[in-house]
Amino acid sequence: MKILMIGAGGTIGKIVTAALKGHEVITVGRNTGAIIADISSETALESLFKRVSDVDAIICAAGDSITDNLSAMDKAQFMVGIQQKLWPQINLVLSGMKYLKDNGSITLISGKMGEFPAKGSSGKAFVNGAINSFVMAAAQEMPRGIRLNGISPSKVSDISGDELTAAYIKCLETAINGEIIRVGYHKQ
């Protein structure tokens, strides 16, 4: 399987990329990877897909958002999550589905705060919740048998690598569509 791995240099990206050794994995990152591309830039994303098309799967393990007390948050801090995590992943789907093979899959990343926010997490919570809602809605309209799912991990240090990679493998190798796979939620 030819897999485009966005955010391969991050903590989750490294774990998942290592588990996909039996596949052709093309690593993409803002600063590291076989291809350097910032998916928050629509131009960079289109250029990426012109370089690497005809992939079987796209995995995104990238995205930033701000965590701080609500009273300390301002529009610019909330916009980080929109501009660096939410919109890039939506744009990844909009662009990627044009270049993905029939019956391929796209896997996005959200996070536990989208469903179980903690004090000081509003900057993460609303973005992660929006990604989950987008996945569930957009999956119903994906063309050519393409599947769209999301991984919603808990704090990475609370997750076993096996549990995390099993979630990504499930998205790649099964027929699920429109699902949010929760990883590490049992450790509340």
Buried (B, 14 or more C-beta within 10 A) or exposed (E): BBBBBBBBBBEBBBBBBEBBEEBEBBBBBBEEBEBEBBBBBEEBBBEBBEEBBEBBBBBBBBBBBBBBEEEEBEEEBBBBBBBBBBBBBBBBBEBBBEBBBEEBBBBBBBBBBBBBBEEBBBBBBBBBBBBBBBBBEBBEEBEEEBBBBBBBBBEBEBBEBEBBBBBBEBBBEEEBBBBBBBBBBEEE
